[in-house]
Amino acid sequence: MDEICNILKEYNASDTDNIIDLFKEYSASTKDKTQVHSRLKKIKCTKLMAFDANGLYASAMSDLDSEYPRAESGRPFLLEENKEFVKLFNEQKFRPRTAILKVWFEYPKNMFFQPIPAKDKITFTNKEGKKEIGTKIRFRNGFCSDVLSSVDIQEIVKAGGRIIRILDGIVYEENFKTPPYRDYILILRDLRNKYKREGNIKDITTSRHLWSEATLKANYDSHVKSYEKVNDSQYIVEINEEEKEFIPPKSTRLTPSHLGSFVLSHSKKIMNNFIRVIDGSYKPEIYYTDTDSLYISSSNWDKLNEAGLVSENDYCKGKNDYGDGGIIFGLYKVKYNIILTSDGVLKEKKTFKGYSKDKISVEDYIR
């Protein structure tokens, strides 16, 4: 960073050491930057990359390695099954069976990043000055207890954790033969790729909808151009948007809660595939993370690539959100990043979510 700052200070004829101020002066300057880019290109430094999963939820909903239970096959967990199930989980042999269970589990003491956080009950004082009991989410090691899907439980063991006991829950006797949303996801993916190839990018959800059978029956009229059954209870419906704007009823629920839980679990499983390759559970390799991305050292690129987990478009894989460049400076409360590309060019990328634009901006925060 010092070397980069010195180059910018020389170019700007500035005395400041603040990288944000130096970058702003550099960006605003109209002087030729060819020599600066040449010098920056030669700098050998480790950068952060934002390794983003490609369509994380779409990946989880279409991956053939994702199991989804049939709700009608559910039954209560039996206490006499505890020993057998604990053994199967700890040997990583429970899948492809499915269940949602309340479990006791334990993380090893040397773990750096846990696949599932601990939910601890704490007593705190509310704003009225009264004592309350609430839940605090912590990434910590040792004993934990939670209600988890069988996919999450297996991920705990994969990361080096141990299942101690199963207390209660639901066991499913039958899964869907293929993920129930797979056909729908693949149709949308193919349409998106088609529009990209033809240079006709548009919102493909404006005229095609995923409806339940009840919604189709209630809204079927001359505005429905076509419909295609994708599973036992759902249809992809195309309507004439120019003639009728369809507003789905608020009560329509297309994703049963147990399937939603497994979508989230399989999404976490995909992210854990990336984390295991870089040994992120035991080494401080992850600097920041959100649902579908990991901010990690660019030195991990080769490991991910050799594991077959890098692709610009393929599901269940990921890419560097900054192309062949990387972050040299970042503020993660607002996601303000300064990027250095392989050509020696400095750029900025900023995201400031959760605030009204007419009230506050990134500049208000970083100045």
N, C-alpha and C positions, 0 to 999 in steps of 0.2 A: 504493500500500500504506500509506503514512504517513497518508493521509486516512482510510482505513478503520480503521486502528489508533486514531487519535485519536477517532473516533466511538465505538468500542468502549470505549476508556479512560474516556471521559466517561460512557457508560452504566453501566459496571461500577464507576465511581469507583475506578479502579485506576491504579497508576503503572508497571506493567510494559509493556515494548515488545514482548514475545514474542507473536506472533500466535496461536500454539497455546494459550497460557495465556489470552489474551484471549477466544479463541473458546470455550474450555471454560467460562469464567465466564459468557459471554453465553448459551450453550446451557443451562446449569444454572439461570440466573436465572428467577424466576417473574414478574418485573416486566413490564409491558406493553412490547412491542417495536415498536409501530406507528410511532412517531416515528423509531426507528432504521432500520426498513425503508424509510421514506420518504426519509431522508437518503442511505442506501446506494444506493437506486434512482437517485438523481440523479447519482451519481459516474460520470464518463466515463473508463473505464480499459480498456485492452486485456487481455483474459483469455485463458487457454489453453483450448482445447477438445480433447477426446479424440475425434478423428474416426475412428470405427470402421467397418470394412468390414462390410457385411451378409452373414453366412454366407460367409466368405472361401473356404473349401475347397469348399463347395457351389456357390459362384459359379464357381470354376475348373473344377469337374467337370461343370457343366451349360451353360457359356457356349458358344454356337455359334462364337465367335471363338477357341476353344481347340482346337488340333489334338493328337491322340493317335495315336502310331504303332502299327502291328500288329507284334508281336514277330517273327512268321514272315517278315516282309519285310526284316529287317535283314541287312546285309552289311558287310564291313570297308571303312573309308575307304581310298581309293586316293591315294597321294602325288601322282599327276598331277592330282588334283582340287583341290589346294590353291589354286592361283591363281584358279580359277573360283569356289570357295566363298568365299574371302576377299573377292573382288570383290562377290559377291552379298550377303554379310553387311554389308559397309561401305556398300553402296547400299540396305540394308534391303529386299532383294528375295528373301531365302532362303526365308522363309515363303511358303506353308504346308508346304514340305518339312520333314522332321524328322530330327534326328541327335543323338547324344551324342558330343562331341568334346573332345579335349585341345587347348587353344588358348593361344597367346600373344596378349595384348592390352595396350592402354595407355590409361590415363585422362589427360585433360588436367590440367595443373598447377593450374588454378584451380577444380577441382571441390571442392565442400564435402561432399557426401554421395554415396557411390558405390552403384550398384544391386547390385553383387556385391563382397563384401570380398576383399582379397588374402589368400592363404594362404602365409605365409612359413615356410621351414624355419629353425629356430633350434637352437642348442646350449645346453643348460641343465644345471644340476647338480641331480640328484634328491635325495630325502631321505636316501639312503644315501651321498651324497657322490660319486656316479659321474656322469660326463658322458653325456648322452643327446641324441639329435636328435629334435625334435618339430615340430609345426606350430603356428604362431601366427596367429590370424585378426586382420587389421588393416584398418581403413578408411583407405586411403591412395591417393595418386595415383601415376602413373608406370607402369612395366612390371609386369605380373602374368602368372601362368600358372595354369591350372586345368582340370579336366574339367567341362564344362558342357553342358546341353541347348541345342539350337538356339534355344529361346525365350529362355533367359538370355543367350546370345551376342547375339541381336538387341536385347535390352534395353540391353546395354552400349553398342551403337552409337546407339540412340535417345537415350541420356543424354549423348552427345558423345564416347564412347570410340572406339577404333579397333582392329580385329582385324589382327594382324600376320602370324600364321602358324597353320596347323592341322597338328598333329603326328600324330594318331592318332584312332581312334574307330570308331563304328558309324553307318552311314547307313541310314535306313529308306526303302524304296521305296513304301510304301503306308500311309495313315492310315485310321483309322475314319472313316466318312462323317459320323457325329455322335459327340460324346463318349460313350464306352461306359457311363458312369454317369448320363447325363442323365435317362433315363426314371425311374430309381429316385429320383434327387434330387427331380425335379418331383412325383412321387407323394407323397413324404414332405412336401414343401412344401405341397401342397394339403391333405393330412390335417391338418397343423399349423394352417393357416388355418381349416379347418373346425372344429377343436376350439376355436379362439379365438372364432370367431363364435358357437358354441353354448354358450360358457362352460364347456366340458368339457375343461379342460387336463389332459392325462395324458401319460405317457411313451409315445410312439408306437412305441418300439423294443421294448416288452415282449412284443408278440405278432406283430410283423412282422419278418422277418429276411431278410438278403441271403445266399443260399446258392449255392454252386457246384453244378453238376449232380451231382458225386460225393457231396456232402453230402446233397443231396435224396434221392438213391437210397438212401444208407446209413440215413437217418432217416425215410423215408416210412412212416407207419403211420396208424392211425385218429386220431391227435392232430393230423395235418395237416389244417387246415380248407380251405385253398385255396392255390394257387400260380400265379404269373404269370411267364412268361418275359420278361426285359427286354433280353437280348442273346444272343449265341451260346452263352454258357456259364454265365449266372447267372439266378437266379430270386428273386422276392420271395415269401416263404413265410409264411403266417399259420398259427400253431398255437394250440391250446387250452391256454393257460398254466395254467388252473386244474387241469387233469388231469395235465399233464406239464411239468416245467421242463426245457427243452432247454439243455444245455451244449455248445456247439460244441467239437469236438476241437481241442486246442492246435495240431495240425499244419496246420489249415485256413488257407490263405493266399488271401485274396480279391483282393488288389491286387498284380499283378506289379510288380517293382521298377522297370521302365522307365516304367510308367504312373504310379507313385508319384512318380517324378522329375519328370514333366511336370505332375502336379497341383501340386507345389510351385513349379515354374517359372511356371505360369500364375497362381498365387496372388500371386507376386512381381510379375508383370506388372500385375495389377489394382492393387496398392498403388502401383506406379510411375506409373500413370495419375493418381493423386491428387498424387503428388510433382511431376510435370512441370507440372501446372496452377499450382502455387504456386511454381514455380522452385526447389524444394527441393534440387535437385542442386547449385546454384551460390550459393544465399543461405542464411544461417543461420535458416531458417524452422522446422526440425524440432528440438524441444527434447528429445524422448524418443520412442522407438518400440518396439513389439514386433511380433509376427507380423501382427496384423490391425488395428493402430491407430496413429495418428500424433497426438502431442501438439503442436499448432500454434496460432498466434495466431488468435483469433476474427476478426481482420481478413481472414483468408483465406476466410471463409465465402462471401462473395459470388462469389469467383472459382470456387469449387467448384460453387456453385449454378448459375451462368451456364453452366458447362461441362456441365451435366446430370448431375452426379455425386452429387447429394444426394437421398436417399430414405429413408423410415423402414423400408422392407421390401425394395425391389427388389434383386436380385442384381447384383453388379459395381458397386454404389454404396455410399454410406456415410451416416452420421448422427453428430451430436454426442451422445456418450454421456451428456452432462449436460443434454440438452434445450436450452432457450434460455439456459442459464447457462454459466459457465466457471470455470476454476481461478484463484484468486488466490494460492494458496500450495500447494506440493506437495513431498513427500519421496518420491523415486522408488525408493529401495531397498525401501521397504515399500508404495509406492503409497498414501500418505496425502495426501489432497487436501482443501482447503477451497474450497467452491464458492460463488460469488455468483450468484444467479438474477436474471432480469430484473425480478423483483418486489422486489429488495433484500433477499432472505432469504439468510442464510448457512447452509450445510449442510456436512457432512463425508462423505467416502467413503473407505474404507480397505480395502486388500487386503494380506494378509501371507502369501504362499505359501511353501511349502518348510520350514515349522517346525511342530513339534507344539504344539498349543494349550495343552497342560498344561505346556509348558516355557517359552514366551516369547509375548508378545503385542505388538501395535502400541504399547500404552502403555509397555511396557518399553523400546522402541526410541526413542520420541520424547520421553520425559520429561526 
